[in-house]
Amino acid sequence: MYWIALLPSHEEERGAWGWHGLRFTPRVAQVDEAWLLEVAASERLWGGRKRLLRKLLQESQPLALSAWASGATSRVALGLLRWKLGGEAPPARVPDGLPLEVLSEAREHADTLQRLGCRSWGELRALPRAGVARRFGAGLLEALDAAYGERPEQYPWLQWPESFDLKVELPMLATGTAELLPTAHHLLKHLQGWLQARHLGIVALELEWTLDLRRLNGVLLPPHEQLPIRTAQPTQDIAHLRRLLREHLARSSLRAPASHLRLRSLEARPWGGADTSLLPEDRFEGERLHQLVERLSARLGESNVVVPVACEDHRPEHMQTWRAANQPAPRLAANPQVPASHALYPPWLLPRPVLLEIHNNQPHYEGPLRLVSRMQRVETAWWENGRPVVRDYCIASSEAAGLVWVYREQFVRMVAGEPQKQSRWYLQGLYA
């Protein structure tokens, strides 16, 4: 067994240190003021004990650590940690030379034991067990046995939560969004560990910073500012999330200096892993299309990067709408039925139908139009304006314009106090 004890410098970063430890071992527990990590089963994975320690301590930035220690048991590691905080060198014999004050179960009995001439773990262990149990209880002997590895140590291990929410203090006050990037990248590492442990892919997350000022130039400021970020598909690609976060922060600004940074997940979906293939033609370099679209949306604005979306409507101008490219697509019918008449629709629709002139009961567009197809009736949208839209579509031909798509709209007009049916002709589409 090999245990590591960590003492965070700031109380508010205690949770962050626990999550940082979970990246190296699943056996992480909070005991008293410190975090305890049992890493014996993870040493080979990280390339040995020294490399694991180096990565654990170097990759913790910007988290601050007051002290750390390691030992064969959790109580030895915790005892050495407390001994280091006193500024003294470790004793020559460990654990026999450790003082009683660094053993949690012996602290309340330390004065009594010292009057008996017992000041270290080794001297306590040399006392008769029956007398110690009668005088100080069996719990002290059990803790001492566990410290020497003669009794198993059990703790409530830290578990990954259902949602990701982590807040840390910035190394210094940030006056611009670029100064948030190093700490944000560190939080993304923890997010990646949470996603991998929960087998999830992130879809939406939120970066929040705490403003250090409550009022600026007489204007009351909010305590926090948020920056939501969405992805088109679930992902665990932290490199892509870093680029996406950088683009979003480049278009944002701080209303006042920021002191803390918080990252939390808004939406995550089950993750089955990235699709891979052994075929050379399926492997390519660079980022995927949806990742490029997400970065362009962050750089140019969501309203400037859009994709078409099919809609269930019989009016041609309402059959398609536009949505932001990085927003999830709406759910449509599994097997939509496309009428055969849609094959005659023109490739180009005008932004708005153009009212045509009528001469001798014949529509004109760059000359008289000749109807060359049968009429197709469209009657719909009675739920919108109180009356349905009634149109008769057909293909028309003009010597100057070629083939065009027109429709006749019927309506009722009052003439001399009596309703009369009338019609108008509109141009809506063009054929190449």
Secondary structure, 3 states (H helix, E strand, C coil): CCEEEEEECCHHHHHHHHHHHHCCCCCEEEECCEEEEECHHHCCCCCCHHHHHHHHHHCCCCCCEEEEEEECCHHHHHHHHHHHHCCCCCCCCCCCCCEHHHCHHHHHHHHHHHHCCCCEHHHHHHCCHHHHHHHHCHHHHHHHHHHCCCCCCCCCCCCCCCCCEEEEEEEEEECCHHHHHHHHHHHHHHHHHHHHHHCEEEEEEEEEEEECCCEECCEECCCEEEEEEEEEEEECCHHHHHHHHHHHHHCCCCCCCEEEEEEEEEEEEECCCCCCCCCHHHCCCCCCHHHHHHHHHHHHCHHHCEEEEECCCCCHHHCEEEEECCCCCCCCCCCCCCCHHHHHCCCEEEEEEEECEEECCEEECCCECEECCCCEEEEECCCCCCCCEEEEEEEEEECCCEEEEEEEEEEEEEECCEEEEEEEEEEEEECC
